[in-house]
């Protein structure tokens, strides 16, 4: 990648988002970041962070500090985390902090240096130089801005992971490309740094943003008009309305978007079908009014995710207007609700709660520790292993599932029935159904959801809302989410991937804080598999009596399309097959191999180890597999410091979470994947992937 190509990439990236939005992101993040350079403020902030994770002393681990600083900056200025610039700023701040901590490690040294990550940092004694920290931040910001652009729809990193001849670039070539782009980013940082420092001295923040915007415009050309929404939207904007309140009435106090979606949940003619009565039957009484609000909130967030399309820059604003029975309690916790939803799906979220005409329940909430627990059961391999884990650890689980009907509903109910037969017990199971209403009498009928990237990223909010409703009504203090460690952390495995925070420790912590604020009780939301590889999770199911259960679980991303895929291939579908092409299928097969129970696995339409499609037929699937193997190679070969610079997501600041242990687990997962492919990959597939790995 030469100067001309990298400049063109940067110009396109800036043009896609808009130079003024980038200028605003840079100036706001810089203003917050500069507090670290003030010794008195830095000392008090970092000591507060250390106490926040209950470390017992004024020391933060080197793995923890970058994310701890970012978390503190977001608490001071919530606008920093808006997607997509929020994630770019987050990665850049973490990388800049790392460059301050570990001298000699840079983007240029990835794959060649052997820098080590300091095991601990004595807080308040190290002096960060303002100009150095700013320069590192700017260089990382421009680097991540370019890489982020490569994730845009229709691009999928084609120009980065493929050479001009159409062949996948090698691992060494990838490191060289990153080093070249990093060098150009450092050059841009040096040119813009004086103007950014001058902007910080402007009394009017808008003048400073304008100055930086002008420099960006001059450096990278006039930004073409885009379809993106402004990053500084009116906080009163509404694009989702719950209920029948007229838009004209809402416009008296809010700005209603022309593309607003309206959801009717409890109307005589609802356009959203949700099995609210199922919860009543399960509890054998109507739930508390605040619990009803929680379920309504979960359903609304889930439907909003399905029907609100992301912009070209993958950003999305959700302005949700909805009535609640206990409006005061939820309004007091509005920031907690918004932070949980925003972090889960990387959205700019604003809730507008109003009073619903329904009586509040007077009862208070209490929970107590005992052997009972609520377990999420999605029907995948991890949730099945989690159910077995809970049973064999002497717990009394209540299973909670959600689906939009069809095959998944049958699968979830069947798994619970089979678990009951295997363990000769009867398990309680709440299955909740949510989908658009198919009734012709529905008011404001909904069309099919728009096609967009990153679908159903907010689904786990509904899942946890359902689990919390059961726990609160049954006075249970524990909720278990079962997700293998790599998928729970879910770092970006390549420049061409997007991901979700479905079971990320941050999201689980934010949701738990939200519940405490609204209901006044402490629900312990835990993921027992957070430090386990997929293979270690699968090992929970090695008992011979569980073989049929393994075959019944489904991990395929494309499970709903498998019958169509089979028909197009002229293959008979057995009702349980996976497509074999998506990453979850690949990782499932790796885990089965690691656990030694491959013979108990379900069938696959395509055997990716022996008959993977040739180049030109399924390029996306082939690229995803190459990305996985290349990422695994990087995870295993890079030093700790290099790994954090390469994937800042490994820095996690959350109570009871050991970030270094997460990285250890990921290295073991990488070894699992590579060992499996070395053993099972046949020659023709190996030759197809070879260019990406050497």
MOSULZI-V721293 format. One record per residue. N is the residue number from 1. RES is the residue in one letter. SS is DSSP state (alpha for helix, beta for strand, coil for the rest). Layout:
BEGIN
N:RES:SS, N:RES:SS
END
This chain:
BEGIN
1:X:coil, 2:X:coil, 3:X:alpha, 4:X:alpha, 5:X:alpha, 6:X:alpha, 7:X:alpha, 8:X:alpha, 9:X:alpha, 10:X:alpha, 11:X:alpha, 12:X:alpha, 13:X:alpha, 14:X:alpha, 15:X:alpha, 16:X:alpha, 17:X:alpha, 18:X:coil, 19:X:alpha, 20:X:alpha, 21:X:alpha, 22:X:alpha, 23:X:alpha, 24:X:alpha, 25:X:alpha, 26:X:alpha, 27:X:alpha, 28:X:alpha, 29:X:alpha, 30:X:alpha, 31:X:alpha, 32:X:alpha, 33:X:alpha, 34:X:alpha, 35:X:alpha, 36:X:alpha, 37:X:alpha, 38:X:coil, 39:X:alpha, 40:X:alpha, 41:X:alpha, 42:X:alpha, 43:X:alpha, 44:X:alpha, 45:X:alpha, 46:X:alpha, 47:X:alpha, 48:X:alpha, 49:X:alpha, 50:X:alpha, 51:X:alpha, 52:X:alpha, 53:X:coil, 54:X:coil, 55:X:coil, 56:X:coil, 57:X:coil, 58:X:coil, 59:X:beta, 60:X:beta, 61:X:beta, 62:X:alpha, 63:X:alpha, 64:X:alpha, 65:X:alpha, 66:X:alpha, 67:X:alpha, 68:X:alpha, 69:X:alpha, 70:X:alpha, 71:X:alpha, 72:X:alpha, 73:X:alpha, 74:X:alpha, 75:X:alpha, 76:X:alpha, 77:X:coil, 78:X:alpha, 79:X:alpha, 80:X:alpha, 81:X:alpha, 82:X:coil, 83:X:coil, 84:X:coil, 85:X:alpha, 86:X:alpha, 87:X:alpha, 88:X:alpha, 89:X:alpha, 90:X:alpha, 91:X:alpha, 92:X:alpha, 93:X:alpha, 94:X:alpha, 95:X:alpha, 96:X:alpha, 97:X:alpha, 98:X:alpha, 99:X:alpha, 100:X:alpha, 101:X:alpha, 102:X:coil, 103:X:coil, 104:X:coil, 105:X:coil, 106:X:coil, 107:X:alpha, 108:X:alpha, 109:X:alpha, 110:X:coil, 111:X:coil, 112:X:coil, 113:X:coil, 114:X:coil, 115:X:coil, 116:X:coil, 117:X:coil, 118:X:coil, 119:X:coil, 120:X:beta, 121:X:beta, 122:X:beta, 123:X:coil, 124:X:coil, 125:X:coil, 126:X:coil, 127:X:coil, 128:X:coil, 129:X:coil, 130:X:alpha, 131:X:alpha, 132:X:alpha, 133:X:alpha, 134:X:alpha, 135:X:alpha, 136:X:alpha, 137:X:alpha, 138:X:alpha, 139:X:alpha, 140:X:alpha, 141:X:alpha, 142:X:alpha, 143:X:alpha, 144:X:alpha, 145:X:alpha, 146:X:alpha, 147:X:alpha, 148:X:alpha, 149:X:alpha, 150:X:coil, 151:X:coil, 152:X:coil, 153:X:coil, 154:X:coil, 155:X:coil, 156:X:coil, 157:X:coil, 158:X:alpha, 159:X:alpha, 160:X:alpha, 161:X:alpha, 162:X:beta, 163:X:coil, 164:X:coil, 165:X:coil, 166:X:coil, 167:X:coil, 168:X:beta, 169:X:coil, 170:X:coil, 171:X:alpha, 172:X:alpha, 173:X:alpha, 174:X:alpha, 175:X:alpha, 176:X:alpha, 177:X:alpha, 178:X:alpha, 179:X:alpha, 180:X:alpha, 181:X:alpha, 182:X:alpha, 183:X:alpha, 184:X:alpha, 185:X:alpha, 186:X:alpha, 187:X:alpha, 188:X:alpha, 189:X:alpha, 190:X:alpha, 191:X:alpha, 192:X:alpha, 193:X:alpha, 194:X:alpha, 195:X:alpha, 196:X:alpha, 197:X:alpha, 198:X:alpha, 199:X:alpha, 200:X:alpha, 201:X:coil, 202:X:coil, 203:X:coil, 204:X:coil, 205:X:alpha, 206:X:alpha, 207:X:alpha, 208:X:alpha, 209:X:alpha, 210:X:alpha, 211:X:alpha, 212:X:alpha, 213:X:alpha, 214:X:alpha, 215:X:alpha, 216:X:alpha, 217:X:alpha, 218:X:alpha, 219:X:alpha, 220:X:alpha, 221:X:coil, 222:X:coil, 223:X:coil, 224:X:coil, 225:X:coil, 226:X:coil, 227:X:coil, 228:X:coil, 229:X:coil, 230:X:coil, 231:X:coil, 232:X:coil, 233:X:coil, 234:X:coil, 235:X:coil, 236:X:coil, 237:X:beta, 238:X:beta, 239:X:beta, 240:X:beta, 241:X:beta, 242:X:beta, 243:X:coil, 244:X:coil, 245:X:coil, 246:X:coil, 247:X:alpha, 248:X:alpha, 249:X:alpha, 250:X:alpha, 251:X:coil, 252:X:coil, 253:X:coil, 254:X:coil, 255:X:beta, 256:X:beta, 257:X:beta, 258:X:beta, 259:X:beta, 260:X:beta, 261:X:beta, 262:X:beta, 263:X:beta, 264:X:coil, 265:X:coil, 266:X:coil, 267:X:coil, 268:X:coil, 269:X:coil, 270:X:coil, 271:X:coil, 272:X:beta, 273:X:beta, 274:X:beta, 275:X:coil, 276:X:alpha, 277:X:alpha, 278:X:alpha, 279:X:alpha, 280:X:alpha, 281:X:alpha, 282:X:alpha, 283:X:alpha, 284:X:coil, 285:X:coil, 286:X:coil, 287:X:coil, 288:X:coil, 289:X:alpha, 290:X:alpha, 291:X:alpha, 292:X:alpha, 293:X:alpha, 294:X:alpha, 295:X:alpha, 296:X:alpha, 297:X:alpha, 298:X:alpha, 299:X:alpha, 300:X:alpha, 301:X:alpha, 302:X:alpha, 303:X:alpha, 304:X:alpha, 305:X:alpha, 306:X:alpha, 307:X:alpha, 308:X:coil, 309:X:coil, 310:X:coil, 311:X:coil, 312:X:coil, 313:X:coil, 314:X:coil, 315:X:coil, 316:X:coil, 317:X:beta, 318:X:beta, 319:X:beta, 320:X:beta, 321:X:beta, 322:X:beta, 323:X:beta, 324:X:beta, 325:X:coil, 326:X:coil, 327:X:alpha, 328:X:alpha, 329:X:alpha, 330:X:alpha, 331:X:alpha, 332:X:alpha, 333:X:coil, 334:X:alpha, 335:X:alpha, 336:X:alpha, 337:X:alpha, 338:X:alpha, 339:X:alpha, 340:X:alpha, 341:X:alpha, 342:X:alpha, 343:X:alpha, 344:X:alpha, 345:X:alpha, 346:X:coil, 347:X:coil, 348:X:beta, 349:X:beta, 350:X:beta, 351:X:beta, 352:X:beta, 353:X:beta, 354:X:beta, 355:X:beta, 356:X:coil, 357:X:coil, 358:X:coil, 359:X:coil, 360:X:coil, 361:X:coil, 362:X:coil, 363:X:coil, 364:X:coil, 365:X:coil, 366:X:coil, 367:X:coil, 368:X:beta, 369:X:coil, 370:X:coil, 371:X:coil, 372:X:beta, 373:X:beta, 374:X:beta, 375:X:beta, 376:X:beta, 377:X:coil, 378:X:coil, 379:X:coil, 380:X:coil, 381:X:alpha, 382:X:alpha, 383:X:alpha, 384:X:alpha, 385:X:alpha, 386:X:alpha, 387:X:alpha, 388:X:alpha, 389:X:alpha, 390:X:alpha, 391:X:alpha, 392:X:alpha, 393:X:coil, 394:X:coil, 395:X:coil, 396:X:beta, 397:X:beta, 398:X:beta, 399:X:beta, 400:X:beta, 401:X:beta, 402:X:beta, 403:X:beta, 404:X:coil, 405:X:coil, 406:X:coil, 407:X:alpha, 408:X:alpha, 409:X:alpha, 410:X:alpha, 411:X:alpha, 412:X:alpha, 413:X:alpha, 414:X:alpha, 415:X:alpha, 416:X:alpha, 417:X:alpha, 418:X:alpha, 419:X:alpha, 420:X:alpha, 421:X:alpha, 422:X:alpha, 423:X:alpha, 424:X:coil, 425:X:coil, 426:X:coil, 427:X:coil, 428:X:beta, 429:X:beta, 430:X:beta, 431:X:beta, 432:X:beta, 433:X:beta, 434:X:beta, 435:X:beta, 436:X:beta, 437:X:coil, 438:X:coil, 439:X:coil, 440:X:coil, 441:X:coil, 442:X:coil, 443:X:coil, 444:X:coil, 445:X:coil, 446:X:coil, 447:X:coil, 448:X:coil, 449:X:coil, 450:X:coil, 451:X:coil, 452:X:coil, 453:X:coil, 454:X:coil, 455:X:coil, 456:X:coil, 457:X:coil, 458:X:coil, 459:X:alpha, 460:X:alpha, 461:X:alpha, 462:X:alpha, 463:X:alpha, 464:X:alpha, 465:X:alpha, 466:X:alpha, 467:X:alpha, 468:X:alpha, 469:X:alpha, 470:X:alpha, 471:X:alpha, 472:X:alpha, 473:X:alpha, 474:X:alpha, 475:X:coil, 476:X:beta, 477:X:coil, 478:X:beta, 479:X:beta, 480:X:beta, 481:X:coil, 482:X:coil, 483:X:coil, 484:X:coil, 485:X:alpha, 486:X:alpha, 487:X:alpha, 488:X:alpha, 489:X:alpha, 490:X:coil, 491:X:coil, 492:X:coil, 493:X:coil, 494:X:coil, 495:X:coil, 496:X:coil, 497:X:coil, 498:X:coil, 499:X:coil, 500:X:coil, 501:X:coil, 502:X:coil, 503:X:coil, 504:X:coil, 505:X:alpha, 506:X:alpha, 507:X:alpha, 508:X:alpha, 509:X:alpha, 510:X:alpha, 511:X:alpha, 512:X:alpha, 513:X:alpha, 514:X:alpha, 515:X:alpha, 516:X:alpha, 517:X:alpha, 518:X:alpha, 519:X:alpha, 520:X:coil, 521:X:coil, 522:X:coil, 523:X:coil, 524:X:beta, 525:X:beta, 526:X:beta, 527:X:coil, 528:X:coil, 529:X:coil, 530:X:coil, 531:X:coil, 532:X:coil, 533:X:coil, 534:X:alpha, 535:X:alpha, 536:X:alpha, 537:X:alpha, 538:X:alpha, 539:X:alpha, 540:X:alpha, 541:X:alpha, 542:X:coil, 543:X:coil, 544:X:alpha, 545:X:alpha, 546:X:alpha, 547:X:alpha, 548:X:alpha, 549:X:alpha, 550:X:alpha, 551:X:alpha, 552:X:alpha, 553:X:coil, 554:X:coil, 555:X:coil, 556:X:coil, 557:X:coil, 558:X:coil, 559:X:alpha, 560:X:alpha, 561:X:alpha, 562:X:alpha, 563:X:alpha, 564:X:alpha, 565:X:alpha, 566:X:alpha, 567:X:alpha, 568:X:alpha, 569:X:alpha, 570:X:coil, 571:X:coil, 572:X:coil, 573:X:coil, 574:X:coil, 575:X:coil, 576:X:coil, 577:X:coil, 578:X:beta, 579:X:coil, 580:X:coil, 581:X:coil, 582:X:coil, 583:X:alpha, 584:X:alpha, 585:X:alpha, 586:X:alpha, 587:X:alpha, 588:X:alpha, 589:X:alpha, 590:X:alpha, 591:X:alpha, 592:X:alpha, 593:X:alpha, 594:X:alpha, 595:X:alpha, 596:X:coil, 597:X:coil, 598:X:alpha, 599:X:alpha, 600:X:alpha, 601:X:coil, 602:X:coil, 603:X:coil, 604:X:beta, 605:X:coil, 606:X:coil, 607:X:coil, 608:X:coil, 609:X:coil, 610:X:coil, 611:X:coil, 612:X:coil, 613:X:coil, 614:X:coil, 615:X:coil, 616:X:coil, 617:X:coil, 618:X:coil, 619:X:alpha, 620:X:alpha, 621:X:alpha, 622:X:alpha, 623:X:alpha, 624:X:alpha, 625:X:alpha, 626:X:alpha, 627:X:alpha, 628:X:alpha, 629:X:alpha, 630:X:alpha, 631:X:alpha, 632:X:alpha, 633:X:alpha, 634:X:alpha, 635:X:alpha, 636:X:alpha, 637:X:alpha, 638:X:coil, 639:X:coil, 640:X:alpha, 641:X:alpha, 642:X:alpha, 643:X:alpha, 644:X:alpha, 645:X:alpha, 646:X:alpha, 647:X:coil, 648:X:alpha, 649:X:alpha, 650:X:alpha, 651:X:coil, 652:X:coil, 653:X:coil, 654:X:coil, 655:X:coil, 656:X:coil, 657:X:coil, 658:X:coil, 659:X:alpha, 660:X:alpha, 661:X:alpha, 662:X:alpha, 663:X:alpha, 664:X:alpha, 665:X:alpha, 666:X:alpha, 667:X:alpha, 668:X:alpha, 669:X:alpha, 670:X:alpha, 671:X:alpha, 672:X:alpha, 673:X:alpha, 674:X:alpha, 675:X:alpha, 676:X:alpha, 677:X:alpha, 678:X:alpha, 679:X:alpha, 680:X:alpha, 681:X:coil, 682:X:coil, 683:X:alpha, 684:X:alpha, 685:X:alpha, 686:X:alpha, 687:X:alpha, 688:X:alpha, 689:X:alpha, 690:X:alpha, 691:X:alpha, 692:X:alpha, 693:X:alpha, 694:X:coil
END
